[in-house]
Amino acid sequence: MILRIYRFLCGYLTLLLSGRKAGRFLNLCTRRGMNIWNVVLEGEDRCRLNMYLKDFRNVRPLCRKTKTRLRIQKRRGLPFVLYRYRKRVIFPAAFLAAAGLLFFCSRFVWKIEIDGNSRLSDDTIIRYLEENNAGFGTAKKEIDLEKLELSLRRDFPQIIWASSYIEGTRLVVEIQENLKEDGGSSASDGADASCTDLIAAKDAVIDSIITRSGVPLVKAGDPVAAGDVLVSSRQEILDDAGNVREYFYQSADADITGRVTYPYEEKIPAAVSEKKETGREHTVYFVEFFGRRMETPKIFNDFDLFYCIEDYRQLHLTDHFYLPVFFGKRSFIEQEEQEKTYSKEEAEQIAAAHLNQFLSDLEENGVSIIGKNVMIDKIGDFYQVSGTIEASEPVGAKAPTEILQIPGQDEEHE
Amino acid sequence: MKNRRHVNREKIVNALELPKDLMLGTPCLTMNGNRELLIENHRGILTYSDRQMVVLAKDIRIEISGTGLYVEYYTADLMKIQGQMDGIAFRP
């Protein structure tokens, strides 16, 4: 294959050799370093052979010496192609321009992919990359990947690991988020205060308390208000007279669950205007080069009320070689507004759906529902949904301990 | 006299374990079945037809007989012959 390409680039001829001393001609050619291939006999004293163009230019004396004749049958290769199309300048110029444009495009980032994010949205990270000189259309050599990884970790505390690399014209940012809710805060707590109490996070009635360290100040069944100390980290060491001799501090640790009452309230309007699709739709197609968009003309009147869906694709030569060329369509979907009045049953269904969503959100946060008491009433133009939800959940929260001076210590010194 | 000199030279090449095709200029033939024949160290073609081909080498002539014989490529020291080969004979 490589030999064929080499022969095509050099250019070669298929010749018809005639004469009685054809064998001698071949020998002389090879003695002078000329390459000959595909020598096929065509009849008495006639054979066909292939020879490079540069060798053919020096072959005339050999023909004279051996009294043979050469006739050109075919010309093949790049030199002949270039000669044939020597007046057609635009085609090779366009070919070169396209190659140049591709080379130019290959030096920029035309596609950004974010992997591993679950809470941070793609848009947030892409906007951040644009602010940090690594957005769509940035020159690849201007992007400092290591600096980008560091700044991502620094500016988004929830990112615990970041990696970025460029493949072709694609910038890939892989991140790992810290999915533990209080992972970061507990670490900072430990750093700030060496000793912590457990306090009530919200108003509750204590259900159960299992203390591992610290002094429990409440027992099961006690009502507590938000901020009350549940387990103290301070232990008093008394002397024989019953006075405090010194304090012993050890961070409080306990499993405390409490009964919490959540108020629930919602207003569902009795009459709403609903947007409904009419089924009519108009579409325009577009092509976008380097941020300049060309759309097919709108040959229809705009709808009074509509929404728009854009669906586009990016042109790419390989999986990694994306180009700043987009093509796609924009659909305008007509809508109409309809007034609708809910009956009590419908309002109840909507209220039940919303309540279930609220309850499942609570359960996702580790709250177990014990009971619910929700009523629905029509008040004027609204359906009023109100009631309470009783739940059992961990109520302990860490808070730094107040360090107390031992009473009467100063006097003793005096 | 010439033959004796050749024998001496061959003895030296054997004793020193040198490559014979380089030192003695003997032809080196490589065959793929009976359809392809590669000849190295040739000295040119003597006769050329599609039934018989005589290739010169140092001290010997190689006669190839067969049908549909043709030279696929032919350079100063390498030659590849293709076709249906029936026999190869070496003549002084």
Chai-1 contact restraints between the chains, C-beta under 6 A:
chainA,res_idxA,chainB,res_idxB,connection_type,confidence,min_distance_angstrom,max_distance_angstrom,comment,restraint_id
A,G23,B,I45,contact,1.0,0.0,6.0,A-B,restraint_1
A,G23,B,Y48,contact,1.0,0.0,6.0,A-B,restraint_2
A,L26,B,I45,contact,1.0,0.0,6.0,A-B,restraint_3
A,N27,B,G44,contact,1.0,0.0,6.0,A-B,restraint_4
A,N27,B,I45,contact,1.0,0.0,6.0,A-B,restraint_5
A,T30,B,Y74,contact,1.0,0.0,6.0,A-B,restraint_6
A,T30,B,A76,contact,1.0,0.0,6.0,A-B,restraint_7
A,N35,B,T75,contact,1.0,0.0,6.0,A-B,restraint_8
A,I36,B,Y74,contact,1.0,0.0,6.0,A-B,restraint_9
A,W37,B,Y73,contact,1.0,0.0,6.0,A-B,restraint_10
A,V39,B,Y70,contact,1.0,0.0,6.0,A-B,restraint_11
A,V39,B,V71,contact,1.0,0.0,6.0,A-B,restraint_12
A,V40,B,Y70,contact,1.0,0.0,6.0,A-B,restraint_13
A,L41,B,D50,contact,1.0,0.0,6.0,A-B,restraint_14
